[in-house]
Structure formats: structure tokens, C-alpha cells
Amino acid sequence: MVVIKLRNSVHQTLPDKYKTLEDFYEDINTYEEIIFEYNEQKYVVTYYDNKLSVIEYNAADTEQQYTSPQDFAENFSISGNRFKDIITKISVLVR
């Protein structure tokens, strides 16, 4: 019988809110897909075809594409609010 011990057995819990826009940039570059909620609407942000794609959850016809996370943060808006201005208000559901 072989017993394998993990070096670090503590499960790290990630926060469900971002403190800064840089936290989002780090996550999207690490996980390549994020599902978040804002004003009771869910959104999926993912890399697709070397672009950053965002859609409302289960609504493929709402897809928008951006050249980079920075382009997305500057130009994607929800109800007239730019993503970069609401970054600390979104709820991160999946990374």
C-alpha cells in the first residue's frame, strides 16, 4: 500500500468579490473563464479564438468580443456602468 501525503492540504478559498481591477486581470489570465453576477444577471467571460468573449449566461446572441482584458474592462458595460467601475460590486461565481 502506498500513501501519498500532500504538501499543503489546506484548501484555499478564493473571495467572491474583487478588490481591484488587477485581481480580475490576474484571474482571467490564470483561469481563462469567469462567471460573475451583477444586478441578478449572470455573465460568462472566457477566452475564445484569441479574444476575450463575454455573454449573458445562457444567451449566446449577446456575445461581445474584446482584444484584451483591458479592452473589455474599458468598453464592456452593464446598464450604462463600465465593467472597470463596477469591478468591486460583481459577485464572482466560478473561476
CORMOUR-V599205 format. One record per run of one state. SS is the DSSP state (helix for helix, strand for strand, loop for the rest). FROM is the first residue (numbers start at 1). TO is the last residue. Records with the same first field share a line. If there is no record, write none. Layout:
SS=FROM-TO ; FROM-TO
This chain:
loop=1-20 ; 32-32 ; 39-40 ; 49-50 ; 57-58 ; 67-68 ; 76-76 ; 79-80 ; 87-90 ; 95-95
helix=21-31 ; 69-75 ; 83-86
strand=33-38 ; 41-48 ; 51-56 ; 59-66 ; 77-78 ; 81-82 ; 91-94
